[in-house]
Amino acid sequence: MSKNSKSKRDAQKKAKEHLQNQKQDLATHEKQKIPTIFLDESGNTGSNLLDQDQPVFTLASCIFTEKDSEKLLALVDSNSPHEAHFKNLKRRKSGQDGIVRLMSSKLLNTKNVKINIFLKEFMVTTKIVDILIEHMLHLMGEDLYLNGRNIALSNMLYYCLPSFCDKDMVQSMYKSFVVMIRDQKQDDIDNFYNSLEKVKESSSNEDFKEDIDFIMATKNCIHDALNGIDKFSLDPSIPALFSHCAQWGDAYPKGFHIIHDDSHSIEKQRLLFAQFMDWTQDEVEVGYDRRKYNLPLKGKSLKFASSKDYSQIQVADIIASSFSYWAAGVSRGETEDYLFLELNKLNLDRFIGHNKIWPTLDVTPKDLGTVHDGGLNAADYTTFFLEKAIPNPDIVNT
């Protein structure tokens, strides 16, 4: 090797190391920041998870500066003198083009935008598994969350119930479950299990009837399972905000401020989030595999505001609603309209990753990405954390 070649390679190596050091310094500097997170929802029907008109719930959060959010809104070219809203923009072709311009902007990336989506009908299935079956197995000493078995069971039930059983009866059973969780009267409990029995009788597959019996067996512990459960247990906005706080906490361990579009359900749960944001407790990693997260959540304040007051919330509204529109098209198979086709070109999945309650055909730990690698049972430790929690006064009083 000539001296010139060696010198050139050494120079390239030093330049590469310098670039890596710069990136590390920038990443370290970014982690020291305490940003403000702006959030808005789309498709929130509360505990009514079977609304046919709005099958998808989405929560979007972003950390845009006011300057950048104004740049994004300028792309929309809204005729409204006060604020831009997706529901108004989508009514006409020019508005749809504006939505696509915003959603395809290079200002949007996975570092400054977070997304959670929920297929609400599937969420009902997951709640049958989490509230009823998981509780029954927990009493038996079984951990359904190991290796993602709760997800596998939810996937199997969601696809098999309407395939083997009468579809109308399955829908009726889902509705009776929602009513049971919401009202919790004995008649509601009886109606759910009666509906479940009818679903079982309609099954064309004898082996699958045994899977339905698994749900039927939860009747023996139903009152214990419902203890501490209320209608907010079916509201996707609660776990969605929790997930966003966990994600932003990984990026900004020093904490962040939250400004959420006016939300009655989140306001009702302010105390719960104040407990989860108890900074007096030691940090601990909770959960298994890809579902691990850190407690306490890193929120430093929680404020509700109108989108008229913050351009960032207007941007979050358009982002959240765009994802809901696109995901609803996927779920219904309505994939031919102009706006869906344009949104579908933008690789929106990159913003979502595993941050979704959405059915798949995956049932093995490897396919689910839930091979057990140690960790704390999230349900058990969360209860322990909340029992010790001192509500964060900055969350309670903002």
BELVENQUI-V507691 format. One record per pair of residues at least 6 apart in sequence whose ideal C-beta (glycine too) atoms are under 7 Angstrom apart, sorted by the first residue. I is the first residue (numbers start at 1). J is the second residue. Records with the same first field share a line. If there is no record, write none. Layout:
I->J / J
This chain:
31->252 / 253
32->254
33->252 / 254
34->252 / 254 / 255 / 256 / 300
35->63 / 252 / 256
36->63 / 256 / 257 / 259
37->61 / 63 / 248 / 256 / 257 / 258
38->61 / 62 / 259 / 310 / 312 / 313 / 316
39->59 / 60 / 61 / 244 / 258 / 260 / 261 / 316
40->60 / 261 / 307 / 313 / 316 / 317 / 320
41->57 / 58 / 59 / 237 / 261 / 263 / 320
42->58 / 320 / 321 / 324
43->54 / 56 / 57 / 58 / 324
44->57 / 237
45->51 / 54
46->235 / 265
47->178 / 182 / 231 / 234 / 235
49->120 / 121 / 123 / 124 / 178 / 234
50->120 / 121 / 124 / 174 / 175 / 178
55->119 / 120 / 121 / 328 / 331
56->117 / 118 / 119 / 120 / 324 / 327 / 328 / 331
57->118 / 120 / 236
58->115 / 116 / 117 / 320 / 323 / 324
59->116 / 237 / 240 / 241 / 244 / 320
60->113 / 115 / 316 / 319 / 320 / 323
61->114 / 244 / 316
62->112 / 113 / 312 / 315 / 316 / 319
63->112
64->112 / 312 / 315
66->311 / 312
68->107
69->311 / 312 / 315
70->311
71->107
72->102 / 105 / 107 / 315
73->84 / 311 / 314 / 315
75->98 / 101 / 102 / 105
76->84 / 89 / 98 / 99 / 101 / 102 / 318
77->98
78->84 / 89 / 98
80->88
82->308
83->307 / 308 / 314
84->314 / 318
85->317
86->99 / 317 / 318 / 321 / 322
88->95
89->95 / 96 / 98 / 99
90->96 / 99 / 339
96->338 / 339
99->318 / 322 / 339
100->342 / 343
102->318
103->322 / 343 / 346
104->346
110->350 / 351
113->319 / 351
114->244 / 247 / 248
115->323 / 351 / 352 / 355
116->240 / 243 / 244 / 355 / 356
117->323 / 327 / 352 / 356 / 358
118->236 / 357
119->331 / 357 / 358 / 359
120->236
122->158 / 357 / 358 / 359
123->236 / 357
124->174 / 177 / 178
125->154 / 157 / 158
126->154 / 357
127->234
128->177 / 215
129->150 / 153 / 154
130->150
131->181 / 225 / 229 / 233
132->215 / 218 / 225
133->144 / 153 / 214 / 215 / 218
134->144 / 150
135->221 / 225
136->217 / 218 / 221
137->144
139->221
143->377
144->150
145->288 / 377 / 378
146->288 / 372
147->365 / 370 / 371 / 372
148->289 / 365 / 368 / 370
151->368 / 370
152->363 / 368
155->359 / 360 / 361 / 362 / 363
156->363
158->359
159->359
160->208
161->170 / 199
162->170
164->203 / 204 / 205 / 208
165->199 / 202 / 203
166->202
169->198 / 199 / 202
170->199
172->195
173->195 / 196 / 199
176->191 / 192 / 195
177->192
178->234
179->188
180->188 / 189 / 192
181->229 / 231 / 233 / 234
182->231
184->226
189->222
193->216 / 219
196->212 / 215 / 216
199->212
200->209 / 212
203->209 / 212
218->225
232->238 / 265 / 268 / 269
235->265
237->263 / 265 / 266
238->265 / 269
241->266
243->355
245->297 / 298 / 299
246->293 / 294 / 297
248->256 / 298
249->294 / 297 / 298
252->298
253->298
255->298 / 299 / 300
256->298 / 299 / 300
257->300 / 301
258->299 / 301 / 302 / 303
259->303 / 305 / 310
260->266 / 304
261->305 / 307 / 313
262->304 / 306
263->304
267->304
270->302 / 395 / 396
271->391 / 396
273->299 / 302 / 395
274->391 / 392 / 395 / 396
275->386 / 389 / 391
276->295 / 296 / 297
277->296 / 297 / 299 / 392 / 395
278->296 / 389 / 390 / 391 / 392
279->296 / 392
280->390
281->296 / 385 / 388 / 389
283->294
284->295
285->292 / 294
286->292 / 293 / 295 / 376 / 378 / 381 / 382
287->293 / 375 / 376 / 378
288->370 / 372 / 375
289->369 / 370 / 371 / 372 / 373
290->354 / 369 / 370
292->375
295->385
299->395
300->394
301->394 / 395 / 398
302->395 / 398
303->398
305->313
307->313 / 314 / 317
322->343
323->348
325->339 / 343
326->340 / 343 / 344 / 348
329->335 / 340
334->340
354->369
362->368
365->371
